[in-house]
């Protein structure tokens, strides 16, 4: 009999207990442990290499998506998201989640999700690496709507506390992601960091002017953006191309 090791990650103790109760009823399941926040989850996944993780999305320290972004392809397990919020469904399937359990869910709905996980083979390393390809579009949510913005249409990106703001022509939209994690997902030849809070699409740069002291002014689309001295080398490379 094949055993599937499962890790439960949720900041609500009652939800963790409910998931463990349901999992314990299946003799093909070995419970690898439980975690109450994202940092614990990353450490547990690396230490125990579970085959499946029931993963909450909104948690202290880091959310479920940040947990997955912190892992290498080799470390990334199969995931079923468990959340009280339906607005993350599109994003969940963009990261190849097996299922999306919306709280409160029935025992039958849980069993269907678990059956799907048990019948889905662990992806090979080649497939995992393929899954880390840079995104081709962004999903921007506002109210009950989801807008899609192609990556190549983005002129520039700015940090906005725990979000980033995408600017594409006259359009803009917020993503709940840090600037560092987004930069890591994008093609370095396509998007260039010119400031701690600014990424620019190299193909959208129309003009670069030196301000002296290692600083530059860039005309990106119709917007003038100022680089910082820290990123002088990155801007200099653009001029030499």
N, C-alpha and C positions, 0 to 999 in steps of 0.2 A: 504494500500500500504506500503510495507516494504521500509524503508529508509536506505541507506548505507552511513555512514560517511566516507569521504575521505580526506586524508592529502596529499598535494603536496610538494615534497622536491626536489629542484634543485637549483644549484648556478647561473643559468642563468635566469634572470628576464623574458626574452622573452619566454623561454620554460615554465616557471611557468604560464605565462599569457595564453599561448596556451593551456595548459592542463586544466586550470580553465575554459576557454571558452568552451572547449569540454564537460567538466563535467557539466557545468551549463545548457547545453541543455537537460540533462536527469533529469526528475522530481523525479526519485527515488534516486537521489544523494544529500547529504548534505555536502557541503565543510567545513571541519573542520579548514582549514587554509592553510598557505603556509610557507615554511622555505627555507632559502638560504644556510644553511650549516648543517653539521652533528650534532653539539652540539645543535643547535636549534631544530633539528628533534627529538633527544632523549627526550628533555624537553617537546616538543609538544605531542609526542606519550604518554608519561607518564601522561600528564595533561588531554588530550582529548580522549584517548583510541579509535582512529579511527579504523573502520573495515577494511580499505584498505589504503595503502600508495603507491603512485607513487614515487619511490625513485631513485634519481640519484646515480651513483656510485662514480665518481671522484669529490670530493668536498673539500672545505677548512675545517680545524679542524679535521674531520674524514670522511672516505669514507663510502659508503653505507653499505658495509659488516661490518665495525666497528660499525656502528649504530646498526645493528642487534645483534652483539655480546655484546653490552652494555645493552641489554634488557633482562629481565627475561623471561622465557617461558610464564608466565601469561600476560606480557606486549606486547609480539610480535604479531603484526597484520599480516594480509595477505599482500603480497608485489608484486608489479609489478615494475621491474627495468626499468629505462629509461636512456639510455646512448648512446653516440656516438661511443662507442668502442665495437667491437664484441668479443674481446678476453676474456671477463668475463662471457660468456654465460654458460659454464660448471659449474663454481663456483656458478653462480646465481641459477641454478637448484639444486645444492648440498645443498643449504639452503632453498629449497622448495619454491622458487619464483613461483608465478602463471604464470608469463609471462615475456618476455624480449623484450621491445620495443627499436629498434635501430633507433636513430635519423639519418636523418629526417624520420618520419613515416607518413603515410596517415591517414586521418580521419577514413577511413574504418578499417585500421589495429588497430587503437585505440579502435574503437567500438567493435571489436572482443575480444580484451583483456579485456575490461570492462564487456562485456557479460559473459566471462568466470569467472571473479571475482564474479559477481552477482549470478552466478549459483553454485559457490563453497562454501559450508558451512564453517563457521569459525571452525577451528579444536578445538577439546576438549582439556582440560588441559592435559589429559593423553597422547594425541597425541603430544602435544607440548613438554612435558617432554621427550617422546620417541625421538623427533627430536633433542634433545640435546645430544644424545649419542656420545661418542668420535668417531672421524672419523676412518674409516678402511683403507683409503688410501689418499694420497695427489695428487693433480694435479699440475704438474710443467710445465710451459709454456716457450717455447723458439721459437721465431719467429712465424711461423704459426703452430707449433706442440704442442701437449699436451701429456706429459708423465705421467704415473700413477706409483706411488711408494707406495707399501703397508707399512702401519705404522710399522708393525713388522720387516720390512727389514731395517728400518732406524737405523743406529748405533748411531749417535749423531747429534745435531742441534746447530748451533751457530748464534748469533745475527749479523746482517750486516746492520746497520743503520735502515732504515724503513722496512727492510726485515729480513727473517731468511733463513739460508742456511742449507738444509738437506744433510746429508752425509750417503749414503747407499752403502757400499762396494766401488767400483771404481766410482760409480755414485754420482752426486751432483746436486742440483737445488735450485733455489730461490723461496720463497713464499713472497708475499707482506702482511706481518703480523708482529705484534710486538711479542717479546718473551713472554711477560706476557699474551697476549691474546691466543697465541698458547698453552702455558702451561696449561691455564685454560680449554682448550678443550681436553687435553690428560689425560689418566689414570695415576693418581699419582703413582700407584704401578708399572707402566711400564716405565715411564720417570721420571728421577730424576734430579732436578736442582742442579748442583755442582758449579756453578759460575753465576754471573749476566748475562753472555753472553753464557752460555753453559747448554744444556739439554742432558742427555745421556740415552740411552735405557738400562735399568738395565740388561736385558737378554744378552746384547752384551758386558758386562764388563768381561774381562778375568783375570784381576789382579789389585789389589789396593796396593799401597805402601805409607807408611807414610813418609812425608817430615819433620814432626815436626811442632810445632806451630799451629796445627789445619789444616794444609794443606796436601793434598794427591795428588799422581799421579795415574791416572787410565789408564789402557790399554783397550781401547774400540775398538773392531775390531783390526785394525793394527795401530791405532792412540793413541799416548800418550797425555792425557789431564790433566791439573793441576786444582785442585779445589781451591776455595778461602776459607779463614777462616770463612767467613760469613755462608757458607754452610757445616760446619764441622759436624753438627748433622745429616744432610741428608746422608752424606757419611758414618758416623759411623754406622748408621742403616743398611746400606748395608753389612758392615763387620760382624755385629752381626747376620744376617739372617742365 
